[in-house]
Structure formats: C-alpha cells, structure tokens
Amino acid sequence: MRGPGADSHRSQRTPRNTTVRGNDGTRGVAVRRVKLLLVSGSLRVGSTNSAVLQTAAQLAPEGVEAMTYNGLGSLPHFNPDDDAEGQPVHAAVAAMRSAVARADALLICTPEYAGALPGALKNMLEWTIGDAGTHDKPVAWINAAGPAAPSGAADAHTSLRKVLGYAGADIVEAACCRIPITRQVVGPGGRILDPQAREAIRGSLGALTAHVRRREAE
Ligand SMILES: Cc1cc2nc3c(=O)[nH]c(=O)nc-3n(C[C@H](O)[C@H](O)[C@H](O)COP(=O)(O)O)c2cc1C
C-alpha cells in the first residue's frame, strides 16, 4: 500500500540537476531542478482530474521533478485543537506538510462538488494554514471539467481561488488553464492521449516552471 506522502516522478532523462549547454555545445552552469507537487481534488478511482496530473507527471520537462501527492484521503478533518503550537501533528498531516514544503510549486486539478471545491481538498488547504505551507507558494490549477459541466466548474475554481487567497498563495495566472476532459479521452493507463490536451498540459507546466525560475532569479 502506498503511504500518505508524495510519489516522485523524476523523468528518466532528468538528473538531480540539469546542466544547460551553450549554443556551441559547451557545458554551462547546473540549474537546480524545479519540484512540482501535483494535487488532485478527486479521490475517485478513474478520476479525470487525477488523469490530467498523471499525464502532467509524464510530460514534466527536463529539469522538473513532478511529485504526486497521494495522501488527500488519509488526512484527518482539520481541527485547530490537533494543530496546537509545539505539539506533534497527525502523521498524514506531517507528511503532507513536508511534501508541500519540499515543493517549489503546487499544481492542482480538482472537480466541482456541490458548487464549490471538494471538502477533501479544502481540508488539506486548511491544514496548510497552521504551518503557512501555502503562504507565498506558487500555485496553479488546471480546470479539467468536461464540456457537459453546467458552469465549467467555475464555482470550484472561484472557491479554490478564495481559499488560496486567504492562505496567501502566489497564484500563477499564466499557468492556470481550462482543458475540458471527458472520461473517453483517458487511456487505459490513466493517462490522456489527446494531443491537444497534452500540449495544453505541457503549456501549464512550462508556465509554472518559468514562474518558479523567475522568482529564483529575482
Ligand atoms: C456529489 C457530486 C456533486 C457534484 N457537483 C457538481 C457541481 O456542483 N458542479 C459541476 O459542474 N459538477 C458537479 N459534479 C460532477 C463532477 O464535478 C464531475 O463528475 C467531475 O468530472 C468529477 O471529476 P473526476 O473525474 O476527477 O472524479 C458533482 C459530482 C458529484 C458526484
């Protein structure tokens, strides 16, 4: 059984650090890998949102390490009494906080439930307030709601934006996008094969990574 932490998907071709080559082929400076934490708001087996993130992990470009957070369903309900100063927190909370802290940025993909973001995802974000884990953390989302969704899951993303705003996250608008996904385009391995959708996922990853690198350079 998998633990409640994060699974790392470092591409075979991605070493710990990436060496940038100059146009003349000479070796340049080593660039630190950007670590992205992929968070699905859906616990459903066969989730289209999780499929988008699985595809993102597969498409992570050179120099990017994509870690899939798989502990959403193991988190206890947030209770401030269980997050007291100086006291240990539940192991699943500690693992989540550690995964968020290790990540340079979060990429979220979530369905809409009952007109808002899912309770499980809100619960995770509530646990990030106590340790300021999402404060100033670059965060983007891909809205994968299918074309049949009445509002295109707009309410889920409006409420996600509100929660992230409260947390003080650095919302990376350029990396947020809408890629409508139907269950039919999810392949047998849980990955999306549609070339247009894959290109759009690549674009989101590229924008999020570029944002992290820009911040580092400042
Ligand atoms: C209990 C429940 C409530 C839902 N509420 C909404 C909703 O308010 N708005 C919406 O667009 N879709 C709603 N949906 C549809 C889901 O958002 C949609 O099926 C989504 O694709 C599920 O994502 P997944 O494939 O990643 O699990 C709801 C689904 C369920 C099961």
The ligand as a Tripos MOL2 file, in Angstrom:
@<TRIPOS>MOLECULE
LIG
   31    33     1     0     0
SMALL
NO_CHARGES

@<TRIPOS>ATOM
      1 C1        -21.8110   14.6030   -5.3410 C.3       1 LIG1
      2 C2        -21.3910   15.2700   -6.6220 C.ar      1 LIG1
      3 C3        -21.5920   16.6300   -6.7590 C.ar      1 LIG1
      4 C4        -21.2180   17.2760   -7.9340 C.ar      1 LIG1
      5 N1        -21.4140   18.6160   -8.0400 N.ar      1 LIG1
      6 C5        -21.0740   19.2590   -9.1760 C.ar      1 LIG1
      7 C6        -21.2550   20.6700   -9.3080 C.ar      1 LIG1
      8 O1        -21.7060   21.3450   -8.4030 O.2       1 LIG1
      9 N2        -20.9050   21.2500  -10.4680 N.ar      1 LIG1
     10 C7        -20.3600   20.5290  -11.5190 C.ar      1 LIG1
     11 O2        -20.0460   21.1040  -12.5590 O.2       1 LIG1
     12 N3        -20.1690   19.1890  -11.4150 N.ar      1 LIG1
     13 C8        -20.5140   18.5470  -10.2750 C.ar      1 LIG1
     14 N4        -20.2920   17.1930  -10.1650 N.ar      1 LIG1
     15 C9        -19.6730   16.4690  -11.2700 C.3       1 LIG1
     16 C10       -18.1760   16.2740  -11.0680 C.3       1 LIG1
     17 O3        -17.5370   17.5010  -10.8560 O.3       1 LIG1
     18 C11       -17.6190   15.6220  -12.3310 C.3       1 LIG1
     19 O4        -18.1630   14.3420  -12.4330 O.3       1 LIG1
     20 C12       -16.1200   15.5480  -12.3600 C.3       1 LIG1
     21 O5        -15.7290   15.2190  -13.6430 O.3       1 LIG1
     22 C13       -15.5560   14.5070  -11.4640 C.3       1 LIG1
     23 O6        -14.1530   14.5750  -11.5460 O.3       1 LIG1
     24 P1        -13.2650   13.2740  -11.5040 P.3       1 LIG1
     25 O7        -13.4640   12.5330  -12.7940 O.co2     1 LIG1
     26 O8        -11.8550   13.7800  -11.3950 O.co2     1 LIG1
     27 O9        -13.6660   12.4690  -10.3050 O.co2     1 LIG1
     28 C14       -20.6440   16.5440   -8.9880 C.ar      1 LIG1
     29 C15       -20.4410   15.1610   -8.8300 C.ar      1 LIG1
     30 C16       -20.8020   14.5410   -7.6600 C.ar      1 LIG1
     31 C17       -20.5360   13.0540   -7.5010 C.3       1 LIG1
@<TRIPOS>BOND
     1     1     2 1
     2     2     3 ar
     3     2    30 ar
     4     3     4 ar
     5     4     5 ar
     6     4    28 ar
     7     5     6 ar
     8     6     7 ar
     9     6    13 1
    10     7     8 2
    11     7     9 ar
    12     9    10 ar
    13    10    11 2
    14    10    12 ar
    15    12    13 ar
    16    13    14 ar
    17    14    15 1
    18    14    28 ar
    19    15    16 1
    20    16    17 1
    21    16    18 1
    22    18    19 1
    23    18    20 1
    24    20    21 1
    25    20    22 1
    26    22    23 1
    27    23    24 1
    28    24    25 2
    29    24    26 1
    30    24    27 1
    31    28    29 ar
    32    29    30 ar
    33    30    31 1
@<TRIPOS>SUBSTRUCTURE
     1 LIG1         1 GROUP 0 **** ****
